[in-house]
Amino acid sequence: MANILEVKHLSKYFKTPNGQLHAVEDVSFSIEKGVTLGVVGESGCGKSTLGRAILGLNEVTDGQVIFEGKDITCAKGKSRKDVRKEMQIIFQDPFSSLDSRMSVSQLIAEPLKITGLVKGKEAIDRRVSELMDTVGLAGRYKLSYPHELDGGRRQRIGIARALAVEPKFIVCDEPVSALDVSIQAQILNLMDDLKKERGLTYIFITHNLSVVKHISNEIMVMYCGCMVEKCAARELFRRPLHPYTKGLLSAIPVPSLHVEHKRILLEGEITSPINPAPGCRFCSRCAYAQEMCRSSAPEPLEVEPGHFVACHCISEINGI
Ligand code: SF4
């Protein structure tokens, strides 16, 4: 299937009083239409910055974002507005991302009015009702305000707002991490159903490995701003190849007394993303680090079909 999104050598740096913070460093990947790409990594590894840079919410420092064959990296004015209809975001915290002075109906109608996609009070009202129905929000909440609803219902408003402009691609930035576990499953199932019904493509950003396993077709692992591994979700959980991914997955608890579970402890300091030294950013915590790891950063290589890993010693570590 054709790629809907290609990201080429994308970097995003921020100026800080202590130097330049390399939040995202030379990340390249592509997503086919209808696929969910899970992006995982520790807090502060650059996942959300990457999602925002793809959408143009953060100006990129270097690299390209190509959506449906069109370079949108520097899109401004009308072309950016057109792209916004196609690419949407669902935020982590449904409470702070919604204007508390607006009712549910006003919140869902807002993107319709801004984009001019639906005109006239009655047509907008009808569309709001349809969207509420799509995301499982009862019509009686139309005049309610966000503070009157629970987290799950607030997140349903966020999803309805994203769907209002009929996008093709959605960045879901930790959309369930602020919700109770029981509500998380409902929202994940809703998102999965919507994806199938509407042929949506998601980038699903999370630090929760169980969630990413449940929802993703492919997974990209990030460490300190860099992509370290990317492959099909099942393959990543079956046979992780990068030392960081191995450590990350070994932290998932196994709910059985009969299965021997070996936890890999990642010791050492996390590399600072401010003016980082050349070389592999995982060096200070990697049990396999060698001299060359300290001087040159590994490029992601396709070590098996569709399986990309950025590590100099991938063959020695995995015997491939
Ligand atoms: Fe470890 Fe070197 Fe591979 Fe980095 S490049 S993960 S330091 S072995």
Boltz pocket constraint, residues with backbone or C-beta under 6 A from the ligand:
constraints:
  - pocket:
      binder: B
      contacts: [[A, 243], [A, 244], [A, 280], [A, 281], [A, 282], [A, 283], [A, 286], [A, 287], [A, 288], [A, 289], [A, 290], [A, 293], [A, 298], [A, 310], [A, 311], [A, 312], [A, 313], [A, 314]]
      max_distance: 6.0
